[in-house]
Amino acid sequence: MRNVLQGSNHYELPTCNKSKQYPYSFRCVPQVHGTIRQAVNFAIDIIEKECNGVSDNPLFFPESDQILFGGNLHGESTALALDFVAMATSEMAYISERRTYQLLSGMRGLPDFLVNQPGLNSGFMIMQYTAAALMNENKTLCYPASVDTIPTCQLQEDHVSMGGTSSYKLETIVDNAEYILSIELLTAVQAIDFNKPLTLSPATQALYDEFRQHFTFME
């Protein structure tokens, strides 16, 4: 993050615009995002092992003329990994939504709802509503499917992973997270314009310039 932000002077905001301490959603980004990355990497390791392993039953060994029955078919490891990533992705979206809220709150040296005439103009208020609604859906989807096994097959399969449910829940959470992060990007770029003439780092300036080619400042 220091490399990405190198060259920016946005930390030089006037004293009146600063809180004694920034909210966790800003100053704890490395700790939260780093933990999320660890969770995703952990899940990737599990899923790669499963993809490169044998998950059939029975297993056939023609060289020794053997047929072995076992439990490699159980999808618990994959289901748990997917549920873990679902929670991690939801947390990434949640801390993003909190930053969006902070930017619109009027408490960070920025106008209410990030517009010149708040009150007459609700600005980005509805976008934060959208992010909150998507976040609410993500929270409900974070209940791990893998803990809710239902016996099948005359109790032969008396403990199953429910990994299919884990996978499509995760897909929805990821889609919602993309929208929530996009909303944060919209509000962050608007906030940058209110903080001019402070300069961005080369990396963030390039992102800002690309973004402003598609979305203009909201009056």
BAFILUM-458393 format. One line per field, with one value per residue (C-alpha): residue in one letter; x negated, y, z. Coordinates in nm, 4 decimals, m for minus. Layout:
N
type = c(A	...)
X = c(X	...)
Y = c(Y	...)
Z = c(Z	...)
END
This chain:
219
type = c(M	R	N	V	L	Q	G	S	N	H	Y	E	L	P	T	C	N	K	S	K	Q	Y	P	Y	S	F	R	C	V	P	Q	V	H	G	T	I	R	Q	A	V	N	F	A	I	D	I	I	E	K	E	C	N	G	V	S	D	N	P	L	F	F	P	E	S	D	Q	I	L	F	G	G	N	L	H	G	E	S	T	A	L	A	L	D	F	V	A	M	A	T	S	E	M	A	Y	I	S	E	R	R	T	Y	Q	L	L	S	G	M	R	G	L	P	D	F	L	V	N	Q	P	G	L	N	S	G	F	M	I	M	Q	Y	T	A	A	A	L	M	N	E	N	K	T	L	C	Y	P	A	S	V	D	T	I	P	T	C	Q	L	Q	E	D	H	V	S	M	G	G	T	S	S	Y	K	L	E	T	I	V	D	N	A	E	Y	I	L	S	I	E	L	L	T	A	V	Q	A	I	D	F	N	K	P	L	T	L	S	P	A	T	Q	A	L	Y	D	E	F	R	Q	H	F	T	F	M	E)
X = c(0.0000	m0.2846	m0.4225	m0.0833	m0.0319	m0.3884	m0.3850	m0.0390	0.0058	0.3636	0.2403	0.1784	0.5484	0.6138	0.6261	0.9968	1.0652	0.8887	1.0175	0.7909	0.8007	0.9292	1.2007	1.0945	1.2311	0.9484	0.6553	0.6979	0.7145	0.3804	0.4822	0.8293	0.7382	0.4276	0.6328	0.8796	0.5949	0.4681	0.8140	0.8373	0.4880	0.5752	0.8848	0.6913	0.4427	0.7235	0.9097	0.5939	0.5166	0.8696	0.8494	0.5255	0.6409	0.8706	1.2273	1.3897	1.5218	1.4311	1.0700	0.9351	0.5728	0.5345	0.1629	0.2420	0.5871	0.7494	1.0726	1.0720	1.3684	1.2968	1.4124	1.2305	1.5690	1.6589	1.6575	1.6095	1.2732	1.4024	1.7269	1.5453	1.3007	1.5836	1.7681	1.4452	1.3977	1.7620	1.7071	1.3786	1.5311	1.8249	1.5864	1.3984	1.7284	1.8381	1.5288	1.5697	1.9309	1.8189	1.5656	1.8383	2.0588	1.7759	1.7178	2.0877	2.1308	2.0184	1.7724	1.4523	1.4163	1.6369	1.9898	2.2867	2.3498	2.0541	2.2425	2.2247	2.5833	2.6781	3.0392	3.1729	2.9542	2.9259	2.6056	2.4634	2.7069	2.8982	2.5740	2.4942	2.8452	2.7684	2.4399	2.6156	2.8840	2.6256	2.4301	2.7411	2.7833	2.4192	2.4530	2.7491	2.5592	2.2563	2.4240	2.2032	2.3861	2.1271	2.2593	2.6124	2.5745	2.8919	2.8748	2.9549	2.9505	3.1204	2.8642	2.5740	2.4768	2.5528	2.3079	2.2734	2.0867	2.3558	2.0707	2.2986	2.4886	2.1589	2.0481	2.3509	2.3825	2.0226	2.0944	2.3698	2.1505	1.8700	2.1116	2.2488	1.8974	1.8046	2.0979	2.0131	1.6491	1.7607	1.9790	1.6818	1.4765	1.7473	1.7577	1.3797	1.3237	1.5912	1.4211	1.0863	1.2342	1.3482	0.9944	0.8183	0.5514	0.4046	0.2216	0.2507	m0.0275	m0.1157	0.0643	0.3858	0.3738	0.3724	0.6760	0.8506	0.7850	0.9152	1.2259	1.3015	1.3019	1.6233	1.7843	1.7993	1.8182	2.1659	2.2715)
Y = c(0.0000	0.2395	0.1794	0.2439	0.5662	0.6973	1.0517	1.1436	1.4308	1.3528	1.2906	1.6695	1.7500	2.0615	1.9962	2.0828	1.7947	1.5378	1.3220	1.2344	0.8809	0.7535	0.4851	0.1214	0.0910	0.3207	0.2594	m0.1172	m0.1936	m0.3819	m0.5994	m0.6803	m0.7179	m0.9147	m1.1591	m1.1928	m1.2723	m1.5384	m1.6956	m1.7015	m1.8483	m2.1164	m2.2086	m2.2102	m2.4567	m2.6917	m2.6724	m2.7241	m3.0373	m3.1644	m3.0910	m3.2870	m3.5715	m3.8687	m3.8172	m4.1301	m4.4356	m4.7131	m4.6734	m4.9149	m5.0334	m5.2563	m5.3130	m5.4927	m5.6124	m5.4311	m5.2405	m5.0304	m4.8573	m4.5408	m4.1907	m3.9783	m3.8870	m3.6668	m3.2959	m3.1576	m2.9963	m2.8095	m2.7063	m2.5698	m2.3827	m2.2236	m2.1226	m1.9700	m1.7652	m1.6559	m1.5068	m1.3468	m1.1933	m1.0615	m0.8973	m0.7292	m0.5930	m0.4835	m0.2780	m0.1201	m0.0265	0.1279	0.3478	0.4573	0.5515	0.7514	0.9479	1.0423	1.1221	1.4849	1.4104	1.3801	1.7381	1.6550	1.7770	1.5610	1.2944	1.4311	1.7015	2.0809	2.1328	1.8501	1.8532	1.9641	1.6979	1.3568	1.2888	0.9448	0.8621	0.5994	0.4318	0.3737	0.2338	m0.0064	m0.1093	m0.1623	m0.3791	m0.5903	m0.6219	m0.7399	m1.0138	m1.1149	m1.1449	m1.3789	m1.5872	m1.6241	m1.8931	m2.1938	m2.4582	m2.7137	m2.7187	m2.8072	m3.1643	m3.3600	m3.7430	m3.9083	m4.2519	m4.4457	m4.3113	m4.4545	m4.0975	m3.9723	m3.6819	m3.4810	m3.1586	m2.9516	m2.8014	m2.7251	m2.4781	m2.3329	m2.2717	m2.0868	m1.8830	m1.7757	m1.6770	m1.4413	m1.2963	m1.2273	m1.0569	m0.8388	m0.7552	m0.6315	m0.3890	m0.2706	m0.2069	m0.0236	0.2035	0.2807	0.3676	0.6085	0.7858	0.7884	0.9585	1.2167	1.2802	1.3280	1.6100	1.7872	1.7654	1.9331	2.0682	1.7831	1.5424	1.1687	0.9164	0.8125	0.4809	0.6299	0.9180	0.6691	0.4944	0.8279	0.9413	0.6147	0.6345	0.9955	0.9027	0.7125	0.8919	1.2668	1.4686	1.4767	1.8355)
Z = c(0.0000	0.0733	m0.2755	m0.4343	m0.2360	m0.2690	m0.4069	m0.2787	m0.0341	0.0650	0.4170	0.4349	0.4732	0.6863	1.0588	1.0708	0.8331	1.0464	1.3254	1.6157	1.4817	1.1517	1.1632	1.1497	0.7957	0.6808	0.9114	0.9464	0.5731	0.5689	0.8627	0.7283	0.3620	0.4542	0.6589	0.3718	0.1334	0.3733	0.3826	0.0033	m0.0328	0.2220	0.0213	m0.3068	m0.1585	m0.0525	m0.3825	m0.5895	m0.3900	m0.4471	m0.8204	m0.8445	m0.6208	m0.6706	m0.5540	m0.6964	m0.5174	m0.5480	m0.6592	m0.9199	m0.9189	m1.2263	m1.1683	m0.8418	m0.9466	m0.6524	m0.6015	m0.2850	m0.1279	0.0691	0.1531	m0.1043	m0.2503	0.0471	m0.0404	0.3097	0.2411	m0.0639	0.1060	0.4111	0.1866	m0.0119	0.3055	0.4373	0.1201	0.1353	0.4809	0.3750	0.0618	0.2597	0.5066	0.2211	0.0915	0.4379	0.5143	0.1696	0.2434	0.5735	0.3925	0.1514	0.4460	0.6057	0.2845	0.2661	0.6346	0.6248	0.9046	0.7021	0.5803	0.2821	0.2022	0.2947	0.0321	m0.1694	m0.3597	m0.3620	m0.2445	m0.0092	0.0986	m0.2360	m0.3919	m0.2266	m0.4187	m0.3531	m0.0729	m0.2728	m0.3754	m0.0104	0.0335	m0.2490	m0.0895	0.2445	0.0826	m0.0986	0.2239	0.4047	0.1444	0.1805	0.5566	0.5235	0.2667	0.4951	0.7022	0.6152	0.4150	0.5251	0.8831	0.7758	0.6538	0.5757	0.5620	0.2280	0.0635	0.3448	0.5945	0.3953	0.3172	0.6670	0.6560	0.3361	0.2603	0.0860	m0.1154	m0.4079	m0.1931	m0.0708	m0.4289	m0.5601	m0.2384	m0.2886	m0.6494	m0.5337	m0.2579	m0.5072	m0.7490	m0.4684	m0.3495	m0.6968	m0.6919	m0.3400	m0.4317	m0.7466	m0.5351	m0.3120	m0.6194	m0.7382	m0.4031	m0.3581	m0.6939	m0.6095	m0.2744	m0.4488	m0.6555	m0.3397	m0.1990	m0.4910	m0.5322	m0.3279	m0.5566	m0.6022	m0.6370	m0.9951	m0.9438	m0.8065	m1.0566	m1.3438	m1.1962	m1.1404	m1.4989	m1.6422	m1.4262	m1.5178	m1.8869	m1.8192	m1.5228	m1.4735	m1.1522	m0.9940	m0.9280)
END
